[in-house]
Structures are given as structure tokens and as C-alpha cells.
Amino acid sequence: MRSSITMGRHFQWRMKLKKKSSKEEIASGEDLQDEEKSALSFSGSSSYPTNQEESKKRISSAAETAVSRIRSLLTAAATSRRNRQPAFVIGTLYGHRHGHVRFAFQTDTKAACPVMLVELATPTAALVHEMASGLVRIALECERKPADAGKAERTLVEEPVWKAYVNGKKCGYAVRRECGPMDWKVMRAVEPVSMGAGVIPGDGDGTDKDVMYMRARFERVVGSRDSEAFYMMNPDGNGGPELSIYFLRV
């Protein structure tokens, strides 16, 4: 395995200290919602509405609803984060260069099996680009379904499918996975790594089969049985999280 020394060539992961509080993150969400409302108001003032304008209104309304739900989750997670004792897990994001990105959470670096493994429809290279440009927030939303007779309701992390949003933009779906041969290979390869990023060489020539990875410590915050959040911890403990992952059931 090429170590994390090869990050400069293959996988740049810049830790930028963010000195924004949870309230500021929520405020930015409110600003985004205000901008969307202004766009709706402008579209509605036209004297000659068209089908295209009506379509834009529907899209904006759906986006506003999604932002509102995510903002509610951020508010609940921020409140819970202040009031509860933190719990920590090890998170690993990985994937082939041109494949879909996956993230796995383990109780510690020596844990044999991840407690959660999720695959996003987002390409690995696209997420790397987002993270290189600044703060990334991933929100996963699923629908509450009535439990079968005699069976307990699934826990939030046991849900099989979620709608996925990256920085407020809908990015297809996320699916819960079981560990396969490739996943086990990655988990064994990064076991000695507590925090860092790099590339695991693939089989054969070329780099298409290489696996890019990033590994870090995350704070897990349970807001309720229908909301959880994972905040990536900066190495020096200062600044806001570079990456946050939210789970919401509605």
C-alpha cells in the first residue's frame, strides 16, 4: 500500500480551520432559505407566466422544503451537541477514482466490522473536489414507514435507503451495504491509520482500480430516534468540522 505520503499526487485533503459556531451554520442555512424565497417572489411577479416559470417554481419549492428539513436537523443536532456527553467513532470515506464513494463507521480502529456502511451515488472524485473547496455537509433523508405487526421499528442507521444531499444539492440516493471483499480489503489496509488520507493500489496496471481513502475521528450526536449527526474532528481540536454527515427520518 502506498502510504499517505502520496497524498500530494493522488488525493489532496486540506484541513481548513473553521471558526464558525453551530449558530452561524444555522444562520447560513436561513440566508439560503431567504434567497430561495426571494427567487420565488421574483418569479411570481412576472405578468406573463410560462410553463417554464411554473416548472422553476415547483423546483424552487421542493428545494425550499428540503432546505427547511435539513435546517431543522441542524438545529436539533446543534442543541443536542451542546447538552450531551460526546461519543466518538472512526469514519472512513473511500472509493475507486471513478466509482461511487462509500463511508464506514467503526467503534475503533481495531473493530473488525463497521457498525454502518453506506454507499452514495456521488462519484469519489466529485466529493474530493467538494472537500478541497471547503466545508462539506452531507444530509441523508429517509421516510418513516409503519412497522410490521410484531416487529420493532428499525433504528435510524438500519434504514436501507436515503435521499442524499451534498451541500444542499440533491445527489441521488444513498444505500446501506454489507461488507464485501473490496470493503474488507480497505478496512484491513487502513487499520493502522487513525487519521489521514492516501491511495490503496488496485490490482493490475493503471490507476482506475486504485482506492482513494480518507480516515478521521468523528463525533456522533444522537438528537432523537429520527435524527443523528456525525462531525469530523479536526486534528488540533480547534475550528468547526470540515465534514458533517446528517441522518434524518421524516
C-alpha positions, 0 to 999 in steps of 0.5 A: 500500500502506498502510504499517505505520503502520496497524498500530494499526487493522488488525493489532496485533503486540506484541513481548513480551520473553521471558526464558525459556531453551530449558530452561524451554520444555522444562520447560513442555512436561513440566508439560503432559505431567504434567497430561495424565497426571494427567487420565488417572489421574483418569479411570481411577479412576472405578468406573463407566466410560462410553463417554464416559470411554473416548472422553476417554481415547483423546483424552487419549492421542493428545494425550499422544503428540503432546505427547511428539513435539513435546517431543522436537523441542524438545529436539533443536532446543534442543541443536542451537541451542546447538552450531551456527553460526546461519543466518538467513532472512526469514519472512513470515506473511500472509493475507486477514482471513478466509482461511487464513494462509500463511508464506514463507521467503526467503534475503533480502529481495531473493530473488525466490522463497521457498525454502518456502511453506506454507499452514495451515488456521488462519484469519489472524485466529485466529493474530493473536489467538494472537500478541497473547496471547503466545508462539506455537509452531507444530509441523508433523508429517509421516510418513516414507514409503519412497522410490521405487526410484531416487529420493532421499528428499525433504528435510524442507521438500519434504514436501507435507503436515503435521499442524499444531499451534498451541500444542499444539492440533491445527489441521488440516493444513498444505500446501506451495504454489507461488507464485501471483499473490496470493503474488507480489503480497505478496512484491513489496509487502513487499520493502522491509520487513525487519521489521514488520507492516501491511495490503496493500489488496485490490482493490475496496471493503471490507476482506475482500480486504485482506492482513494481513502480518507480516515478521521475521528468523528463525533456522533450526536444522537438528537432523537430516534429520527435524527443523528449527526456525525462531525469530523474532528479536526486534528488540533481540536480547534475550528468547526468540522470540515465534514458533517454527515446528517441522518434524518427520518421524516 
